[in-house]
């Protein structure tokens, strides 16, 4: 059993490198990711056909439809949120990401596969201090239409998610957690992405979810799920918090309570920029 860090105050990297491969949610293309230990704080990415590493930073994040994309100059990398959530959520502060492809593999639609990869090699203290997380002295609020995200100073990193869908299978759900690596691994990482049956053909016609399938996404059809069982009764709100954690990974986790109502990658990105 992996011994995870107690909280997010330390500096941690991987013991060895580990690799996972799979298809991208939107491209449908095969891709491979290799995670490697690093002495440099933060996360760096390099491509299998280019040895030069690029340090990841919040200003590279772009709001794109149904996923989070990094704009790295001549390249764009999409669907990074589950991988970044797993790294930051498990307490990793120093790591290199080697990518073959233009989209991070979806695996099973959650962060569980990335957590398993990290657990496979284990963590060790990093040689240099972690990046400083943002400090918050007054509340922040951002909104897009009826979607709202607020951040208020607190003693720990606490996340509160609220969703409200007209589909009876989902409805209104709320979850509040004081986040730690152990809590992330047990309560958030296994939650899978979800979508709606009536939108599938429209999204595919738009060139999206080409790699989506019933083994890597939950599909809601009004009052029931097409591919049960759920891993949690409230798996959708847990996945929304997974996305939030991934979208804040490059900023760092502040000592604050983050409350998001009807969140989206765009809204999370707005908050990350404000932080």
N, C-alpha and C positions, 0 to 999 in steps of 0.2 A: 504493500500500500504506500502510495506516494505521500511524503510529508511536505505539505505546502507551507509557504510562509504564513506567519500569523496575521500579518497585515500588509499594507502597502508602503511601509516606511523604509524597507531595505533595498539593497541593490542585488539583483539576481540575473544570472545568465544560465544557459543550458550546459550540461556536462559534456554532451557529444552532439554531433549533428544527427538530424532525423529527417526523413523524406516521406511525403505523401503525394499521391497523384489521383486525378479524377477529372470530371468534366466541369466546365464552367456553366453556371445557371443560364446566363443570357446568350453566350456565344455557342454553347453546345460543343466547344472544342476541348480536346484533351489538354491538360496542363499539369505541371509538376512543380511542387514547392519543396525546397530543402531549407530547413532551419538550422543555423549554425551558431555556436557560441561566439561571443564578442567581448572585447575589452572596452569598446566604445559605448558611451551611454546612448540610450535611445535605440531606434530601429533603423537599419540601413537595408536597402534593397539593391540587388544587382541581377542582371539577366544572364541566362546561360550563354548568350551570344555576345555579351559585353561585360568585360571584367571590372569596369569602373563602378564602384558603389555610389548610391545616391542616398543621402540621409533624409529620412522621412520627417516632414514637419506639417503642422496644421494648415499652413497656407497652400499646400498642394491639394487639399481635399476639395472636390467639386461635387456639387449637388447634381446627381444624375438619376434618371427614372428607375425606381425600385432597387437601387443599390448605391454604394459609396464608391466613388472613383478617385484615383490619385492622378493628377496631371503632373507628369515628370518631364516636361519639356517636349522632347520628340516622341515620348511614349505616354500612353495612358494605361493604367491598370485598374480593372473594375472588380467589384464584389470583394473588397478587402475587409469588410467589417467583421466577419466571423473569425477570421484569422487574427486580426488585431485585438478583438475582444478576448480571444483565448490567451494571447500573449500577456496583455495587460491584466486581464482578470485573474490569471494564475500567479501574477506577481513578477513576471519577467520584465526586466527594465533594460537589458542589453541583449540584442540579438540581430543577426544578419538573416535576411530573407533572400534566397536565390530562386528566381522564378523562370520557368520555361513556359512561355505563353503570355497572353495579355489579360487573363482573368484568373483569379484565384479559384481553385477547385471548390465546388459546393459541398462535396462529401455527402453527408446525410441530411444537409439542410440546417444543421445546428453547429455549435462549436465543439461538440463532443469529440469528433475525430482529431481536432487540433489539440484538445486537452489530453487525449490518449497519447498523441505523439510526444507531447512535452513530458508526460508521466513516464513514457518509455525510456527516455534518456535521463530524466531527473534534472534538478536545479542545483547550482552551486553559487556561492557569493561572487559577485562581479568585482573586478579589480579596481574599478573607478566608481565614484558616487553616481547615484541615479540622477536623471534630470529633475530639476525642481518642479514640483507641481504648481499650478496657479494658486495664489492666495486670494481669498475673497474677503473683502471688508464690508461690503454692502450687498443687498439682494440684487439679482439680475432677472429680467423678464424678457422673453422673446415670444412672438406669436406669428402664426401664418393662418389667417382666417380664424376658424374656431379652434385651431390647435395651439396649445400654450405650453411653454417650458419655463420653469422658474428655478433659481438657485439661491439658497439662503445659507449663510455661514452655519457650521455645525462642528461638533467635536470629531466626527468620523465621516467617512464617505457613505452616504445613505441615498438609495434610489427609490423613487416611488413612481410606479407606472399606472396609468388609468387609460383603458380603451373603452370604446362605446360603438358597437357595430349593430346595424339593423338586423343582421342575420341571427336568428334565435340560437344557432349552435354556438355562437360566440357571445353576443350580448354585451353587457357591461362587466368588466373585470378590473380589479385593482390589486396591486401587490406592493408592499413596502419591505425593503431589506436593508440592514446594515451590512455593507459589502465587505467581504474578506475573500482571499483566494479559496478557502474551503467552501464558503457559502456560494461563491461563483460556480465552482466545480459541481456542487451538488444541486443547486437550485436554479441556475440560469443556463449553464453550458448545454444541457441536453435538449433545450427547447428548440423545436424546428421552425423554419420559415413556413408561412402559410399563404394561401391565395384562395381565389374564388372561382368556382367552376364556370360561371357565366363570363368571366374575363379571359379565360385561357386562350380561346381562338383569336380574340382581338389582340392580345399581347403578342402571340406568336406571329400574327400577320404584320405586327409592327417591328418584327425582328428581335423581340425579347423572349425570355424564358425558353430558348431553344433547347436547353439542357434540362429543363424542368421535368420531373417524373414523379410518380407516386411513391418512389422510394427515397426522394430527397426533398419533399415538400408536402405539407398537409393541405388538402383541398376541401374547402367548405362549400356545401351545396345547400344553402338556406338553413334548414333546421337540422341538418346532419352533416357528418364528415364522410367523404367518399372513401377515405383510407384510414379508419381507426385501427387500433386504439390510440388515444393520446397518451403521452408520457406523464402529463400532469393534467388535472381537470381544467386548469387555467394556463395551458401551454401558450396560447397566443400572447397574453400580456407578458409572460416570461420572455418570449422571443423578442418582443418590443424592447424590453430592458437589455437583452443581449445586443441588439442593434445600437442602443444608446451607448452602452459600454464600449463597443467597437468604435463608434464615432467620436468618443472622447479619448480614445487610447493615445493619440498623438499629442494631446494637450496635457494629459496627466489627470489624475483623480484629485480634485480639491477636497479639503475638509469642509464639506458642504452637503446639504440635502438637495438633490436634484429631483424635481417633480415634473413629470411630463404627462400631459393630457392629449391623447390622440397624436402621438409623436410621428415624426417622419425623418428620413435622413436629412432633408433640407433644413428642418427645424433644429435637429441636433447640430448640424454644421453651423447654423447661425449662432448657437450657444457656444460652440467651440471657438468661433472667431471672437466672440465677446470675452471669453475667458482669456 
